[in-house]
Every structure is written in structure tokens, then in C-alpha cells.
Amino acid sequence: MTYTITSSCIGCDRCLSQCPTGAITKDGDTLWINPKLCNSCAGFYRVPQCQAVCPTNNGIARLSPVSSISSGDYWDSWFNSYNRLVEKLNSKKPPTYWEKWFNSYSQELQKVIKR
């Protein structure tokens, strides 16, 4: 059974560094657990480390076949992930520092060349 990050998560990132399988990732401000990578720390620890280091004790919950279908946290997580990915696809990536610098420099250079 895998674990999921619930709406009680405060985003402290403690679980991110403790996961031995690298199943927890951060996308923007949202943490999520990849169910394909999460093995409940089997073979590593007796207790899942994400749940052990969670300061809220409710930020991470175990998914069971029944609760994964009926749990509001599961669907909240699913829709949050979906909306986050759609927003990422629709948003224009802001220019990096060097792109801004290059554009500014080339504009100033064009002014000097035209004189």
C-alpha cells in the first residue's frame, strides 16, 4: 500500500529528503508521492519515513483500496495535480535572468550602432 500527502500538509519538505525511494517530489509548492515508486519503505525501515518525520502527523496518510476511491483527500490531490499540470502547460515560461540581460544588452547595442 502506498501513501499520499493530504490537505493537512504544511509544506515543510521534511518528507522529501527522508524518502529512500525518491517517491516524493515537489512541483512548485505542491508535494506529491508517486505511487509507482512508493513501497512504504519496505526493505529500508520498519516505519514509513515520510509519516515518521511529518510534524502534523496527518500530512501523510496510507492509501487502501477502499479509501483511495472514497477519500476526499485522494480526489483533492488528484484535481490539484491535474490543475497544476494544466496551468503549467498553459502558462508562458518567464524569461531567465540571462535572457533578460541579453535582450536588454542587444537593445542598447542596437542604439549605439544606429548612432
C-alpha positions in Angstrom: 0.0 0.0 0.0 1.3 3.4 -0.8 0.9 6.7 1.0 -0.5 10.1 -0.1 0.0 13.6 1.0 -3.2 15.0 2.5 -4.6 18.5 2.7 -3.2 18.7 6.2 0.3 19.0 4.8 2.0 22.3 5.7 4.7 22.0 3.1 7.7 21.7 5.4 9.6 19.4 2.9 10.9 17.1 5.7 9.4 14.1 3.9 11.1 15.0 0.7 14.6 14.4 2.0 13.7 11.3 4.1 12.1 9.2 1.3 14.6 6.3 0.5 13.0 5.5 -2.9 12.7 9.1 -4.1 8.9 8.7 -4.5 8.2 12.2 -3.1 8.6 15.1 -5.4 7.9 18.8 -5.3 6.3 20.6 -8.2 6.0 24.3 -7.3 4.6 24.5 -3.8 2.9 21.1 -4.0 4.4 17.8 -2.7 3.1 14.5 -4.1 4.0 10.8 -3.8 4.5 8.7 -6.9 2.5 5.5 -6.1 4.7 3.6 -8.6 7.9 4.4 -6.6 6.4 4.3 -3.0 6.8 0.9 -1.3 6.1 2.0 2.2 9.8 2.0 3.0 9.8 -1.9 2.8 13.4 -3.1 2.9 14.6 0.2 4.2 12.8 1.0 7.5 10.2 -0.6 9.7 8.1 2.6 9.7 7.5 4.8 6.6 9.9 7.7 7.0 7.6 10.3 5.4 5.0 9.6 8.0 7.6 9.4 10.8 9.0 12.9 10.1 5.7 14.6 9.4 5.2 17.4 12.0 1.4 17.4 11.6 1.0 13.6 11.9 -1.9 14.0 9.5 0.0 15.3 6.5 0.6 11.8 5.1 -1.9 9.0 5.0 -1.9 5.4 3.9 -4.0 4.6 0.9 -6.1 1.5 1.0 -8.1 0.1 -2.0 -11.4 1.3 -0.4 -10.2 4.7 0.9 -8.4 5.6 -2.3 -11.7 5.6 -4.1 -13.9 7.3 -1.5 -11.4 9.6 0.3 -11.9 13.3 -0.3 -8.1 13.8 0.1 -7.4 11.5 -2.8 -9.6 13.4 -5.2 -8.4 16.7 -3.8 -4.8 15.6 -4.5 -5.8 14.3 -8.0 -7.5 17.5 -9.0 -4.7 19.7 -7.5 -2.2 17.7 -9.6 -4.3 17.9 -12.7 -4.9 21.7 -12.4 -1.3 22.3 -11.6 -0.2 20.5 -14.7 -2.7 22.2 -17.0 -1.7 25.6 -15.6 1.9 24.7 -16.3 1.1 23.8 -19.9 -0.9 26.9 -20.5 1.5 29.4 -18.8 4.3 31.0 -20.6 7.7 30.4 -19.0 9.1 33.7 -17.7 12.5 34.6 -19.2 15.5 33.8 -17.1 18.0 36.4 -15.8 20.4 35.8 -18.8 17.6 36.1 -21.4 16.5 39.4 -19.8 20.2 40.6 -19.8 20.8 39.5 -23.4 17.6 41.3 -24.6 18.5 44.5 -22.7 22.1 44.4 -23.9 21.2 43.8 -27.5 18.7 46.7 -27.5 21.3 49.0 -26.1 23.9 47.7 -28.6 21.4 48.4 -31.5 21.0 52.0 -30.3 24.8 52.5 -30.3 25.2 51.0 -33.7 22.4 53.2 -35.2 24.2 56.4 -34.0 
